[in-house]
């Protein structure tokens, strides 16, 4: 029986910024650029009480919470702290599957400190993270990745939820189907039309019934309903970024570059699909004639839903860079990062 931990940092980007600005701790804070079409990268827990969440547009956020405090993201700072957190993980196990800067699966069936209890391992990791960074993390402990991820969200923030093997059936019996990876709004409505609202409901229907209505994803739904998930923690992750570049024969200004973005985006999106992956981060790169490189990135809690969304994000990135018209470029590139296995259906559009 495996022992899997899912560690998820609490409101990571916002919490990192609040370390430097503790006077804002109890106020609604979001991490976002000040661009008119910007979206939220992270929201503090007081901000969430107003309904603010990651991937929400700032225009909508300000309508819900006019007093919202906006802090520009500093991804270099977040990456540096993420490295420290992953170094802590490595003290306990070599089987680490990073999902993003702020969350990861750990297989501690056998751990480097020979601690017999996975719960104790999780508590030690959470304590080490707090002592090293001043940040809190939530943890889920379970026999598989599916349950561990659900459990880590159960007692947020700064909580831990343990699902022991003999507790699996009791835990999932009344679990809402929207908690299942890949069950978004459309699938949820279809399940509801079939009078299926909980995992317990799924247990009472035949596997072939689910396959008939949901194709190959019906098989996965059936397994989740039994609390089964055999996916291993993948210590050797697949490529962490998919990117494409084009080098011009002659140096071009930013307006002349415009016609080249579409082809790059299409090539990257096709490559993502071929690998059956999804991405939560977008990056653009421009190399000046003197070889100086300009880069800008944006990441989200939800994966990109379409190639069109990727185009929209890149347009925003380029606007936020505010590139002078006289700059001349010899190369441009686009990339997708924070990659993960493709789900049957994404949870949310970035723009909802």
C-alpha positions as CSV (number, residue, x, y, z in Angstrom):
1,X,0.0,0.0,0.0
2,X,1.5,3.3,-1.1
3,X,1.8,6.4,1.1
4,X,1.3,9.6,-1.0
5,X,1.4,13.2,0.2
6,X,0.2,16.1,-1.8
7,X,1.7,19.4,-0.5
8,X,-0.1,22.6,-1.6
9,X,1.2,26.0,-0.4
10,X,-1.5,28.3,0.9
11,X,-2.2,31.3,-1.4
12,X,1.5,31.0,-2.4
13,X,2.2,34.2,-4.4
14,X,0.1,36.4,-2.1
15,X,1.6,34.8,1.1
16,X,5.2,35.4,-0.2
17,X,4.4,39.1,-0.7
18,X,2.7,39.4,2.7
19,X,6.0,38.2,4.3
20,X,7.4,41.6,3.3
21,X,4.2,43.5,4.0
22,X,2.6,42.0,7.1
23,X,0.4,45.1,7.7
24,X,-1.7,43.8,4.7
25,X,-2.3,40.4,6.2
26,X,-5.9,40.9,7.0
27,X,-6.8,43.0,3.9
28,X,-7.9,41.8,0.5
29,X,-4.7,41.4,-1.5
30,X,-4.3,40.1,-5.0
31,X,-1.2,39.4,-7.2
32,X,-1.7,41.0,-10.6
33,X,-0.3,43.5,-13.0
34,X,-1.9,46.9,-13.2
35,X,-2.7,46.4,-16.9
36,X,-6.4,47.1,-17.7
37,X,-6.9,43.6,-19.0
38,X,-4.9,41.9,-16.3
39,X,-6.0,38.8,-14.5
40,X,-5.4,37.7,-10.9
41,X,-2.4,35.3,-10.4
42,X,-3.2,34.7,-6.7
43,X,-5.6,36.0,-4.1
44,X,-5.1,36.2,-0.3
45,X,-7.7,34.5,1.9
46,X,-9.3,37.8,2.9
47,X,-9.7,38.6,-0.8
48,X,-11.3,35.3,-1.4
49,X,-14.0,36.2,1.1
50,X,-15.1,38.8,-1.5
51,X,-15.2,36.1,-4.2
52,X,-11.9,37.0,-5.7
53,X,-9.9,34.1,-7.2
54,X,-7.0,33.3,-9.5
55,X,-7.7,33.8,-13.2
56,X,-10.5,36.4,-12.5
57,X,-10.1,39.6,-14.5
58,X,-9.1,42.6,-12.5
59,X,-12.0,44.6,-13.9
60,X,-14.4,42.0,-12.4
61,X,-12.3,41.9,-9.1
62,X,-12.6,45.6,-8.6
63,X,-16.3,45.5,-9.1
64,X,-16.6,42.9,-6.3
65,X,-14.1,44.5,-4.0
66,X,-13.3,48.2,-4.8
67,X,-10.8,48.3,-1.9
68,X,-8.7,45.4,-3.3
69,X,-4.9,45.9,-3.0
70,X,-3.0,45.0,-6.1
71,X,0.7,43.9,-5.9
72,X,2.7,43.3,-9.0
73,X,4.0,39.7,-9.3
74,X,7.7,38.9,-8.7
75,X,8.1,35.5,-10.2
76,X,11.9,35.4,-9.5
77,X,11.1,35.7,-5.8
78,X,8.5,33.0,-6.0
79,X,10.9,30.6,-7.8
80,X,13.6,31.2,-5.3
81,X,11.3,30.2,-2.4
82,X,9.9,27.3,-4.4
83,X,13.5,26.0,-4.7
84,X,13.9,26.1,-0.9
85,X,10.6,24.2,-0.5
86,X,11.6,21.5,-2.9
87,X,15.0,21.1,-1.1
88,X,13.0,20.3,2.0
89,X,11.0,17.6,0.1
90,X,14.4,16.1,-1.0
91,X,15.3,15.6,2.7
92,X,12.4,13.1,2.9
93,X,12.1,11.4,-0.5
94,X,13.5,11.3,-4.0
95,X,10.1,10.5,-5.4
96,X,8.8,14.0,-6.0
97,X,6.5,15.1,-8.8
98,X,6.3,18.9,-9.0
99,X,3.0,20.2,-10.4
100,X,3.9,23.9,-10.1
101,X,5.9,26.3,-8.0
102,X,3.6,25.7,-5.0
103,X,2.5,22.1,-5.1
104,X,3.9,18.6,-5.5
105,X,3.2,14.9,-5.0
106,X,5.6,13.0,-2.8
107,X,5.7,9.2,-2.5
108,X,6.9,8.5,1.1
109,X,6.1,4.7,1.1
110,X,9.8,4.5,2.0
111,X,11.3,7.8,3.2
112,X,14.8,8.9,3.7
113,X,14.3,9.4,7.4
114,X,12.7,6.0,8.1
115,X,9.7,7.6,9.7
116,X,7.0,4.9,9.8
117,X,4.0,7.3,9.6
118,X,3.2,9.2,6.4
119,X,1.2,11.6,8.6
120,X,4.3,12.4,10.7
121,X,6.4,12.9,7.5
122,X,3.8,15.4,6.2
123,X,3.8,17.3,9.6
124,X,7.6,17.4,9.6
125,X,7.6,18.8,6.1
126,X,5.0,21.4,6.9
127,X,7.0,22.4,10.0
128,X,10.2,22.6,8.0
129,X,8.6,24.8,5.4
130,X,7.3,27.2,8.0
131,X,10.6,27.4,9.8
132,X,12.6,27.9,6.6
133,X,10.2,30.3,4.8
134,X,7.6,31.6,7.2
135,X,4.9,30.2,4.9
136,X,2.2,27.7,5.7
137,X,1.4,24.6,3.6
138,X,-1.6,22.3,3.5
139,X,-1.2,18.6,3.1
140,X,-3.2,15.6,2.0
141,X,-2.1,12.1,3.0
142,X,-3.7,9.1,1.2
143,X,-3.0,5.8,-0.6
144,X,-3.0,7.5,-4.1
145,X,-2.6,10.8,-5.9
146,X,-6.3,11.3,-6.6
147,X,-7.2,11.2,-2.9
148,X,-4.1,13.0,-1.7
149,X,-4.9,16.0,-3.9
150,X,-8.5,16.2,-2.7
151,X,-7.4,15.8,0.9
152,X,-4.9,18.7,0.7
153,X,-7.7,21.1,0.0
154,X,-9.9,19.7,2.8
155,X,-8.6,21.8,5.8
156,X,-7.0,24.8,4.0
157,X,-5.3,26.9,5.0
158,X,-2.5,25.5,7.1
159,X,-4.2,22.1,7.6
160,X,-3.7,18.4,7.0
161,X,-6.2,15.7,6.1
162,X,-5.4,12.0,6.3
163,X,-7.3,9.3,4.5
164,X,-6.2,5.9,5.7
165,X,-6.8,2.9,3.5
166,X,-9.7,1.7,5.6
167,X,-11.3,5.2,5.5
168,X,-11.3,5.5,1.7
169,X,-14.9,4.3,1.0
170,X,-16.3,6.4,3.8
171,X,-14.5,9.5,2.6
172,X,-15.5,9.3,-1.0
173,X,-19.1,8.2,-0.4
174,X,-20.6,11.7,-0.3
175,X,-17.8,13.5,-2.2
176,X,-19.2,15.9,-4.8
177,X,-18.2,14.9,-8.4
178,X,-16.8,18.4,-9.1
179,X,-13.9,17.4,-6.8
180,X,-12.8,14.8,-9.4
181,X,-9.9,15.9,-11.7
182,X,-11.3,16.7,-15.1
183,X,-14.9,17.2,-14.1
184,X,-15.7,20.7,-15.2
185,X,-19.0,22.5,-15.6
186,X,-20.1,20.7,-18.8
187,X,-19.3,17.2,-17.4
188,X,-20.9,18.1,-14.1
189,X,-24.1,19.1,-15.8
190,X,-24.2,15.9,-17.8
191,X,-23.6,13.8,-14.7
192,X,-26.4,15.8,-12.9
193,X,-28.8,15.1,-15.8
194,X,-28.1,11.4,-15.2
195,X,-28.9,11.9,-11.4
196,X,-25.2,11.4,-10.5
197,X,-23.9,14.0,-8.0
198,X,-21.6,12.2,-5.7
199,X,-19.0,9.4,-6.0
200,X,-21.4,7.2,-4.0
201,X,-23.9,7.7,-6.9
202,X,-21.2,6.6,-9.4
203,X,-20.6,3.4,-7.4
204,X,-24.2,2.4,-8.0
205,X,-23.9,2.5,-11.9
206,X,-22.3,0.0,-14.2
207,X,-18.9,0.8,-15.8
208,X,-20.3,0.3,-19.3
209,X,-23.0,2.9,-18.6
210,X,-20.3,5.5,-17.8
211,X,-18.2,4.5,-20.8
212,X,-21.3,4.8,-23.0
213,X,-22.0,8.4,-21.8
214,X,-18.4,9.6,-21.3
215,X,-16.2,7.5,-23.6
216,X,-12.8,6.5,-22.3
217,X,-13.2,9.1,-19.4
218,X,-16.1,6.9,-18.1
219,X,-13.5,4.2,-17.3
220,X,-11.6,6.7,-15.2
221,X,-14.7,7.9,-13.5
222,X,-15.5,4.3,-12.6
223,X,-12.1,3.8,-11.0
224,X,-12.2,7.1,-9.1
225,X,-15.6,6.0,-7.7
226,X,-13.9,3.0,-6.2
227,X,-11.1,5.2,-4.8
228,X,-8.6,3.6,-7.3
229,X,-5.8,5.6,-8.9
230,X,-2.7,3.6,-9.9
231,X,-0.7,6.6,-11.4
232,X,2.8,6.6,-9.9
233,X,4.5,9.7,-8.5
234,X,6.7,10.6,-11.5
235,X,10.1,11.8,-10.2
236,X,11.4,12.1,-13.7
237,X,9.0,14.7,-15.1
238,X,8.4,15.2,-18.8
239,X,9.7,18.3,-20.4
240,X,9.0,21.3,-18.1
241,X,8.5,23.7,-21.0
242,X,7.4,23.5,-24.7
243,X,8.7,26.4,-26.7
244,X,9.3,27.5,-30.3
245,X,11.4,30.3,-31.7
246,X,12.0,32.0,-35.0
247,X,15.1,34.0,-36.1
248,X,14.6,36.7,-38.7
249,X,16.8,37.2,-41.7
250,X,16.7,41.0,-41.0
251,X,16.0,42.8,-37.7
252,X,12.4,43.7,-37.2
253,X,10.6,46.2,-35.0
254,X,7.7,45.1,-32.7
255,X,5.0,45.9,-35.3
256,X,6.8,43.9,-38.0
257,X,7.0,40.9,-35.7
258,X,3.2,40.8,-35.4
259,X,2.7,38.4,-38.3
260,X,5.1,35.8,-36.9
261,X,3.4,35.2,-33.5
262,X,0.5,33.2,-34.9
263,X,2.7,30.5,-36.5
264,X,4.7,30.1,-33.3
265,X,1.6,29.8,-31.1
266,X,0.1,27.2,-33.4
267,X,3.3,25.1,-33.4
268,X,3.5,25.2,-29.6
269,X,-0.1,24.4,-29.2
270,X,0.1,21.4,-31.5
271,X,3.2,20.1,-29.7
272,X,1.3,20.4,-26.4
273,X,-1.6,18.4,-27.8
274,X,0.7,15.7,-29.2
275,X,2.2,15.2,-25.7
276,X,-1.3,15.0,-24.2
277,X,-0.4,17.7,-21.7
278,X,-2.0,21.0,-20.5
279,X,-0.2,24.2,-19.5
280,X,-0.8,26.8,-16.9
281,X,1.9,29.2,-17.8
282,X,2.7,31.3,-20.9
283,X,6.0,33.0,-21.7
284,X,7.2,35.3,-24.6
285,X,10.8,36.0,-25.5
286,X,12.3,38.7,-27.8
287,X,16.0,39.0,-28.6
288,X,17.3,42.4,-29.6
289,X,19.8,43.0,-32.3
290,X,22.5,43.4,-29.6
291,X,21.5,39.9,-28.3
292,X,19.9,41.4,-25.1
293,X,16.8,39.2,-24.2
294,X,13.5,40.5,-23.1
295,X,11.1,38.0,-21.5
296,X,7.7,38.1,-19.7
297,X,5.6,35.3,-18.3
298,X,2.2,34.7,-16.7
299,X,0.9,31.7,-14.9
300,X,-2.6,30.7,-13.8
301,X,-4.3,28.3,-11.4
302,X,-6.3,26.8,-14.3
303,X,-4.8,25.4,-17.5
304,X,-5.3,27.1,-20.8
305,X,-8.5,26.0,-22.4
306,X,-7.7,26.8,-26.1
307,X,-5.2,28.1,-28.6
308,X,-7.3,31.3,-28.6
309,X,-6.7,31.8,-24.9
310,X,-3.0,31.4,-25.5
311,X,-3.2,34.2,-28.1
312,X,-5.0,36.4,-25.7
313,X,-2.4,35.9,-22.9
314,X,0.5,36.6,-25.3
315,X,-1.2,39.8,-26.5
316,X,-1.5,40.9,-22.9
317,X,2.1,40.0,-22.1
318,X,3.4,42.1,-25.1
319,X,1.2,45.0,-24.1
320,X,2.5,44.8,-20.5
321,X,6.1,44.8,-21.8
322,X,5.5,48.2,-23.3
323,X,8.2,47.7,-26.0
324,X,9.6,50.9,-27.6
325,X,8.8,51.1,-31.3
326,X,12.4,51.7,-32.3
327,X,13.7,48.4,-30.8
328,X,14.9,46.0,-33.4
329,X,14.6,42.2,-32.9
330,X,16.5,39.3,-34.4
331,X,14.5,36.5,-32.7
332,X,11.1,36.0,-31.1
333,X,9.7,33.0,-29.2
334,X,6.7,31.7,-27.2
335,X,6.5,28.9,-24.7
336,X,4.2,27.0,-22.4
337,X,5.2,25.9,-18.9
338,X,3.8,24.4,-15.7
339,X,2.9,21.4,-17.7
340,X,0.8,18.5,-16.4
341,X,-1.1,15.5,-17.7
342,X,-4.1,16.5,-19.9
343,X,-7.5,16.0,-18.2
344,X,-10.6,15.1,-20.1
345,X,-12.1,18.5,-19.5
346,X,-10.5,21.7,-18.0
347,X,-12.0,23.2,-14.9
348,X,-12.4,26.8,-16.0
349,X,-11.6,29.1,-18.8
350,X,-8.9,31.7,-17.8
351,X,-11.4,34.4,-18.7
352,X,-14.5,33.2,-16.8
